[in-house]
Amino acid sequence: MALDTWRTLFRECLGGRGSQYCEEVVPLLAAVDQGVKPSLLWDVCTADTSGLLALLNQARAKGLLGSKLVLVELGLDVFIVNLPAVTRTLVNIIAAAPTWLIDISGSEPKVASSENHQEFHTYLTSIIAQLNIGSTDAGMTDSSMGSLSTQNGDVNSPNSSTTTNTPQAPPPPPSDTSVGEIKAVEVKLPEDLNLSTIFGCMLGYPHIYWWQGESGGNSLSGMPLKVFKLSAECAVDGSVVELFSFSIPEALEGDLRPGIEHWGNVTNIRIEQAASFSNASFKHGSLPEAWNYASLARVSCPRDPNAQDTWSRLTNALVDRWHLPMINDQARNSGFKRAIERAVTEGHHTVLDIGSGTGLLSLYAKKAGATEVYACEVDKFMCEMGKDILKLNDGFSNISILYKHSNNINIPQDIPQRVSLVVSETVDAGLLGEHILTTLQHTWHHLLLPPPTSLLPLEAATSTTTTTLETNATPLQEEVNGIQEKANDIKKIAKKIPEKASITQEKVSGSQEKAQKIPEKATGIQKQRYTKNVKKEAKNVQEKANGIQERNASEVKKKSKNIRKRAKSIPAEISGVQNQFNVNQEKAYVGQKRDTKADAVSCQPLQSSLNSDAVTGDASADKKLGNRSKHTHCEDGPNNAANDTASDIENGLPLPTCGRVIPSKAEVFIALISCEYIAKQTRLIDNNFSYFKNKTVCVKLDEPYMSEKLSQVPGGFKLLSKWTHITTINFNSIDDIMRHQQGNINGTRDIQCTESGTVDAIVLAFTLHLDDTVCINTFPETLHTQWENAVYPISHPTHLEASDRVAVNVECEGVMRLSVHESYLPSDATGENNLYLQASALRFLNSNKFTSAFTSAAESIATKLGTDSKSITATDSRRPLVICDATPFPVAGLRLLSLRPHSRLYVEEEEVQRALVEVGVEAGLSEDLEEAVDVLFLWPTTEEGTLKDDFVKKILLYRLMLSEEGMVFPQEVDLVVGVVGSPALTSMTRVDDANTCGARLAEVFNLVQVMNVLLFLFVETGALRLMQVLEEL
């Protein structure tokens, strides 16, 4: 009953608008009253001091509040303050070490110095003094102030002696002996004082941001923050209330966390002592940790729908649902696997996986024999999941996973040197929507070995630039040339050794011949003088010949071994010097003046001496890079790959000194389609509503295009033209990447129509070439593809004949934008008469059955009000009605307003209110309602068909605002469920390892599988009912 009393008080003291916030504010007031929170900043609605004082004093008179509260006016803001609690908090801040304040005045956040802290004490002391002086007028006594002594340790200080011990319980709240009224106290402070810091102190945060001058907050720009929250269950209404929410810089977490945990423990003790709160929970406010808690709750309470729903929502928030069908796309996985294997066997042994997600592509690279694999992922949860997946796949846990964007990777801090292969699937339905061009431009400049010379920017190939680079890089170039000359010299020596061996062998043979002739000579001499000395001479000559032969053979073997060893070490030396040479080239480019169309390219070509077999064109480049695939196999491991490289040097084969990207290129195509499903959510098809006054009612997209899986849209689509090629993007060409970033391909493309019909949208599809042999198509006619298509809706429908040709505007400056050329649009399609609505409003307006049902209800109400003597109009048949229409667009409210012109209309959304202003209709917002509602129109469902999260709460709120004879439509909601089976739904809910080409993902990834899938299938029905319809896709 206490909550009902509060509602009455809110309505009486703050009016109808204030009563909306009763359930939100009452638990917080209870927390302040019982000392759990030192104060509450009143920011929920506009309320004057007299109204708030009336609310607090009447609540105190009814026993709902104690007498320790004071209303504090601080500038234009108002705090409801527990005087003992806030005084204790401010005293603790003054007594604490500087760790209480976080200085954000400089370029990096840091703990404030003692000087800064001491400077701030003056202001806090002034606040304490003004509060206590004002407490006399507020009726506060010494007993109600409680004890401010800190002789047993400051339990609220993060640096007190209790930080490392069990926190002591604070003194119990003092007995309420005062009978004085709650009054207002005005606190005056210097105008230039940083009020944000004062607010943090008043609200009792354990750490508060502080700055001097006008530079405050600069160090927080782009800085990762850790958010902490403390919640508790309130006995007043059983709700879980968020009592505190604050943040600190991640960089300071190690220093500040002990104090925060101590503060949390002390606050939990206060909560346990408070009569109105229980089940306190203190947790780090991040999605991954919240998901961990939700998972525990789900296991502990498997039949609790709230636990299941909370877990499901967090899971959907943590992992984008498109991951599942893509991971289950066996054709896509197999294609990437084959392309990566082929690249690794061609010598690309250092790999960077950009946007690694689950780490699947990194696994493929490591299995193919890559010696070094690095994966970077900007999503922390996916990064952690990727690590678990790598551990699950035995032998691949040594892949390095970097939790950062590729643009933030540094050499050698993150990776030791440039890689030779980058794999990435950072493409979306529109190909370029995930900024792959910007990513690859940075990658080519800073992380990847240079591309083949012919694929560099054109300006980099001019003689002037080449001369400049040669001058700046002379020492390194000479070192590289020197190593190559040494390699050539060793090869020449190796070639000469057999010749020397042959000459030596000839000498040996000559000596043997002489030795054979000696006996003949000896025979002639014997006839004259035969002695033993002749035999001895012959023996010595033979031994000498044998020794010469053995020494020469040993020398040949030793030199050959040294040459092979030296040949194997040369690639590493060349790679090291080459990387240093690239760094030197980057520095050389920084100093050059280049126009905006030629951004500084920091990985320019190695000179011709480094790549004596340089390619001269795209086709020849592919041929050169791919000519080794005939001699190697995908199954070759790291050792075999290394041996192949050493063997290549010995055999004179070209080394992979150029970088490569997978996918290699993309061909982009567009077509015209007719699709009722697209039309219904992007424009008003039949403008039968008089209040739109011939305006073009359409959707205004936040992005250049929508993403739809056209092969599965209800009603299908009709292709009105041929697929027309508009561009090809070579991801291995820096020049081509820059052309598509700078708008160099902008222009018009002619499309030949093949079917007659109304053009509802332009559709984009592409062929993604992973290498020369493997590609992925996203054409919607390919039913097995898991890719969605980029859809560019046309606001002004145009009917075309089969023989027509249509010009389409193509713009590409990092993202592809498409539109029909204005010459093919109606004459009034200038955009000046466009009225923009949300897609949900357009779907509602395009449903004749829904709009007819609501307008019929409005007409029935008008008839009833005019004939029923017991109705609202019993005293005045023309009294203005208060109408609240919470539907996606107020067709019922507008109809009733046309029948009762002097009525007042309220809507829920500001965007709907702005649209009504454009058509000349004044409407207020439901949150500003301060009068009883006569007619209420509700819309209970989300666009996916589930009940809105706050729908029940809104009903309870609107019930308090209804007049005595108020009417609500619809009056009931029916749930309709069905049982279906669908392979498509299966692929959207869990991962199957049968689709991942030998990699194990399911055991880890299926921890985040969901038990429900939200699919929007707009269903028209004759009754106003909640429809949850699942169809086999």
Stockholm file with secondary structure:
# STOCKHOLM 1.0

chainA/1-1033         MALDTWRTLFRECLGGRGSQYCEEVVPLLAAVDQGVKPSLLWDVCTADTSGLLALLNQARAKGLLGSKLVLVELGLDVFIVNLPAVTRTLVNIIAAAPTWLIDISGSEPKVASSENHQEFHTYLTSIIAQLNIGSTDAGMTDSSMGSLSTQNGDVNSPNSSTTTNTPQAPPPPPSDTSVGEIKAVEVKLPEDLNLSTIFGCMLGYPHIYWWQGESGGNSLSGMPLKVFKLSAECAVDGSVVELFSFSIPEALEGDLRPGIEHWGNVTNIRIEQAASFSNASFKHGSLPEAWNYASLARVSCPRDPNAQDTWSRLTNALVDRWHLPMINDQARNSGFKRAIERAVTEGHHTVLDIGSGTGLLSLYAKKAGATEVYACEVDKFMCEMGKDILKLNDGFSNISILYKHSNNINIPQDIPQRVSLVVSETVDAGLLGEHILTTLQHTWHHLLLPPPTSLLPLEAATSTTTTTLETNATPLQEEVNGIQEKANDIKKIAKKIPEKASITQEKVSGSQEKAQKIPEKATGIQKQRYTKNVKKEAKNVQEKANGIQERNASEVKKKSKNIRKRAKSIPAEISGVQNQFNVNQEKAYVGQKRDTKADAVSCQPLQSSLNSDAVTGDASADKKLGNRSKHTHCEDGPNNAANDTASDIENGLPLPTCGRVIPSKAEVFIALISCEYIAKQTRLIDNNFSYFKNKTVCVKLDEPYMSEKLSQVPGGFKLLSKWTHITTINFNSIDDIMRHQQGNINGTRDIQCTESGTVDAIVLAFTLHLDDTVCINTFPETLHTQWENAVYPISHPTHLEASDRVAVNVECEGVMRLSVHESYLPSDATGENNLYLQASALRFLNSNKFTSAFTSAAESIATKLGTDSKSITATDSRRPLVICDATPFPVAGLRLLSLRPHSRLYVEEEEVQRALVEVGVEAGLSEDLEEAVDVLFLWPTTEEGTLKDDFVKKILLYRLMLSEEGMVFPQEVDLVVGVVGSPALTSMTRVDDANTCGARLAEVFNLVQVMNVLLFLFVETGALRLMQVLEEL
#=GR chainA/1-1033 SS CHHHHHHHHHHHHHHHHHHTTHHHHHHHHHHHHTTSSSEEECCSSCCCHHHHHHHHHHHHHTTSSCSCEEEEEETTEEEEEEHHHHHHHHHHHHHSCGGGEEECSSSSCEECCHHHHHHHHHHHHHHHHHHHHHHHHTTCCHHHHCCCCCTTCCTTCTTSGGGGSCCCCCCCCCCCCCCCCCCEEEECCCTTSCHHHHHHHHHTCSSEEECCTTCTTGGGTTCCEEEEEEEEEETTTSCEEEEEEEEEEGGGHHHHHHHHHHHHHHHHHHHHHSTTEEEEEEEECCHHHHHHHHHHHHHHCTTCHHHHHHHHHHHHHHSCTTHHHHHTCHHHHHHHHHHHHHHHHTTCCEEEEETCTTTHHHHHHHHHTCSEEEEECSCHHHHHHHHHHHHHSTTCTTSEEECSCGGGCCTTTTSSSCBSEEEECCCCTTSSTTCHHHHHHHHHHHTBCCCCGGGSCGGGGSHHHHHHHHHHTHHHHHHHHHHHHHHHHHHHHHHHHHHHHHHHHHHHHHHHHHHHHHHHHHHHHHHHHCCTHHHHHHHHHHHHHHHHHHHHHHHHHHHHHHHHHHHHHHHHHHHHHHHHHHHHHHHHHHTSCCCTTSCCCSSCCCCTTTCTTCCCSHHHHHHHHHTTTTTCCTTCCHHHHHHHHHHHHHHTCCCCCSCEEESCEEEEEEEEEECHHHHHTTBCSSCCCGGGTTCEEEECCSSSCEEECGGGSTTCCEECBCCEEEEEEETTCHHHHHHHHTTTTCEEEEEEBCSCEEEEEEEEEEEEESSSSCEEECCTTCTTCCCCEEEEEEEEEEEECTTCEEEEEEEESSSEEEEECGGGSCTTCSSTTEEEECHHHHHHHTCHHHHHHHHHHHHHHHHHHHHCTTSTTSSCTTCCCEEEECSSSCHHHHHHHHHSTTCEEEESCHHHHHHHHHTTCCCEEGGGCCSCEEEEECCCBCTTSSBCTTHHHHHHHHHHHEEEEEEEESCCCCCCCCCCCCHHHHHTTCCCGGGTTTCCCHHHHGGGCCSCCCCCCCCCCSSCCCCCCCCCC
#=GC SS_cons          CHHHHHHHHHHHHHHHHHHTTHHHHHHHHHHHHTTSSSEEECCSSCCCHHHHHHHHHHHHHTTSSCSCEEEEEETTEEEEEEHHHHHHHHHHHHHSCGGGEEECSSSSCEECCHHHHHHHHHHHHHHHHHHHHHHHHTTCCHHHHCCCCCTTCCTTCTTSGGGGSCCCCCCCCCCCCCCCCCCEEEECCCTTSCHHHHHHHHHTCSSEEECCTTCTTGGGTTCCEEEEEEEEEETTTSCEEEEEEEEEEGGGHHHHHHHHHHHHHHHHHHHHHSTTEEEEEEEECCHHHHHHHHHHHHHHCTTCHHHHHHHHHHHHHHSCTTHHHHHTCHHHHHHHHHHHHHHHHTTCCEEEEETCTTTHHHHHHHHHTCSEEEEECSCHHHHHHHHHHHHHSTTCTTSEEECSCGGGCCTTTTSSSCBSEEEECCCCTTSSTTCHHHHHHHHHHHTBCCCCGGGSCGGGGSHHHHHHHHHHTHHHHHHHHHHHHHHHHHHHHHHHHHHHHHHHHHHHHHHHHHHHHHHHHHHHHHHHHCCTHHHHHHHHHHHHHHHHHHHHHHHHHHHHHHHHHHHHHHHHHHHHHHHHHHHHHHHHHHTSCCCTTSCCCSSCCCCTTTCTTCCCSHHHHHHHHHTTTTTCCTTCCHHHHHHHHHHHHHHTCCCCCSCEEESCEEEEEEEEEECHHHHHTTBCSSCCCGGGTTCEEEECCSSSCEEECGGGSTTCCEECBCCEEEEEEETTCHHHHHHHHTTTTCEEEEEEBCSCEEEEEEEEEEEEESSSSCEEECCTTCTTCCCCEEEEEEEEEEEECTTCEEEEEEEESSSEEEEECGGGSCTTCSSTTEEEECHHHHHHHTCHHHHHHHHHHHHHHHHHHHHCTTSTTSSCTTCCCEEEECSSSCHHHHHHHHHSTTCEEEESCHHHHHHHHHTTCCCEEGGGCCSCEEEEECCCBCTTSSBCTTHHHHHHHHHHHEEEEEEEESCCCCCCCCCCCCHHHHHTTCCCGGGTTTCCCHHHHGGGCCSCCCCCCCCCCSSCCCCCCCCCC
//
